[in-house]
Amino acid sequence: MEHNRAELASLYLRYNRCCNEHRFTTLAEFVHENVEVNGEARGLAGYIAGLTSVTDAFPDHRWDLRHLLVDGCWLSARFVDTGTHTGPFLGVAGTGRSVTINEFATYRISDGRIAEVWGTADNVALLEQLTAAA
């Protein structure tokens, strides 16, 4: 099936805006009910739970999209993530510190929604920022 690059990019930009507005209850418009994340069946509810865990710990969290590549049904994105750490995350209690990390993700689109995600965030840099001596 041929995919229109402009349409997929537009879909992704709308998805990214929805995430940055923390409107996770509306993600079914963009994410397949049976989404897989890093090779594991997560399902939409699990996907939303993962994003919610980030914004619970970083209420002002943003995924600032820097690059987006479209190849057939695949999209690859590079972000700079920012937020203020106010709640527990990766075993670290809220610190009040502002953080900035890089994140990369690749998405497969099927039937107009995200069906598969492969991603990684720089959690080592995140932990260093959260635990560094003041």
N, C-alpha and C positions, 0 to 999 in steps of 0.2 A: 504494500500500500504506500503510495507516494504521500509525503507530508509537506505541507506548505511551510517553509521556514518562517515567514512573517507571522503566520497564524500561530505557530508553536511558540515563537518568541513572545507574541502578545499574550498568549495563555499564561506563559511563565511569569511575565511581568505582573499580570493580575494576581497570580498566586503569591508572588513575593510581596505585593502590596497587602494582600489579605493577611499574610504572616506578620508583616511589620505592624499591622493594626491589631494584631493578636485576636483576630476574628476566627478562631480555630473551629468554632461550631459550624462554620460555613464551608469548611474545606472539602466536603463531599463534592462540591462543584468542580474541584481540581484534582482530587486524590481518589483513586479507585478503592472500593470497599475492601478488596483483598490485596492491598499494597504490600510489597516485600521491601525490606530495608536491610541492606548489607547481607543479602542472601537468606534472610529469615522472614517467614510470614509474620507480618506485624498487624495487618488489618488497619482500617481507618481509625478505630478507637485507640489502638496502640500507638499509631502515628501521632494522633492528637495528644495523647498522654506524654509522649516524648517532647513535643514542642512546649506543652504546658509546663513540664518540669523545668525547662529553661527559663520561661518567662515568670514562673513562680520565684525562682532564685534571682532573676535579673528583670524586674518589672518594666524597665525601659529598653529591653533588648531589641536590637535592630540587626537585620541581615542586609548590609549595604552591598548590593550587587555591583561588582566591578567588571566582570566579563561574563558573557553568555555566548556559547557556541551551539549551533544546531546542526545535527547530522542525521538525516532521515528521521527516525522516531526517537532519537537520543538528544538530550540537552546536557551540556556541561556548564556549570556555574562556579565562579570564584567570588567569594564574599569577604568583606571585612566586617566581623561581628563586633558590636560594642554593647556595653550595658553596665549597670551599677549593681554590684553583688550585695543583695540585701537578705537573701535566704540561703539555706543549705544547698550545696551543689558539689558533687564529687567528694563528699565527705568533709567539706569545709563549711563551717557555719558562716552566715553572712558577715562580711567585712566592711561593707560600705565603700569598697574600692571600685573605681571605674576600670574596666578592662577592655582590651582590644586584641582580637585574635583573627587569624585567617581560617577560612573554611572552604572546602571544595566538595562539590556534589555532582553526580551524574544521574540523570533521570531518564527512564524509558516511558514514553507516552503511548498509551493504548486506548482506543475508543475515546480520545479527547481528554484523558485524565492520566495522572501520574500512576503508573502501575508498579514501578520498580525504582528504587533509589540506592545508589552507592555513594556514601559520603564519609568525610572525615573532617573533624575540627582539630585545631592545634591545642588539645587539652593539656599538653605539657606546658606550653606557654601560659595557658590560663591558670594552671595551678601555681606556676612560678609567680604570676602577678598577684594571686590571692594570698600567697603565703610569704611573700618577700617581707623582710624586716622594714618597718616604717622609717 
